[in-house]
């Protein structure tokens, strides 16, 4: 059955027929400092495949697909604006001393930031592009869709997100590293999904049974507290191989051209 009518298609979120927007699968802010608009547009995108490009030179505005109608696009834009101001563009300071690697960010709107997290997870789950082939949410895609349609952020452990901020590296701009999202098994045995961009890793917990107390305490809660773990990217096991290949690509591109 052809659902297209005069160029209109069903919105992947609300289901209504409309002219669909060019929706970024990852928020546009994910590409800040990754795509250099002032010179040669480039992003450092590390693929999981053994064979394949490490640097992408053709996605000048990031990865987008026609997913959302204008109304739903504007809804997601409000979440992204809030997250940009209060998280991704916030001046975050690593904890001092070696006793703790965890800091706590206080935000005023639990629902808006949680819906931002949920919207990212849903988008990478429904995207059809090759960059997102490592994500399979199964039945959870429909559950996330329903939560987003009704703007229901759920409880703190409904698709809770464990957030890690990468510690700065001397010769590698960690903010320029973009890793293909993938479904994972967390270190404590849960089904999850891992995203990494803009100097952050977003480890989602898809299953919610027996989440360790310490992990759950770091999830964004309704009091507006969000735990942020500070680590070197190379020390995160699921990202270690990507780190090694990405660093090699960055250093190779940084070498001056020989005369």
Buried (B, 14 or more C-beta within 10 A) or exposed (E): EEEEEEEBBBBBBBEEBBEBBEBBBBBBBBBBBBBEEEEEBBBBBBBEEEEEEBBBEEBBEBBBBEBBBEEBBEBBBEBBBBBBEBBBEEEBEEBEEEEEBEBEBEBEBBBBBBBBBBBBBBBBBBBEEEBBBBBEBEEBBEBBBEBBBEEEBBEBBBBBBBBBBBBEBEEBEBBBBBBBBBBBEBEEEBBBBBBBBBBBBBBBBBBBEEBBEEBBBBBBBEEBBBBBBBBBBBEBEBBEEBBEBBBEBBEEEEEEEEE
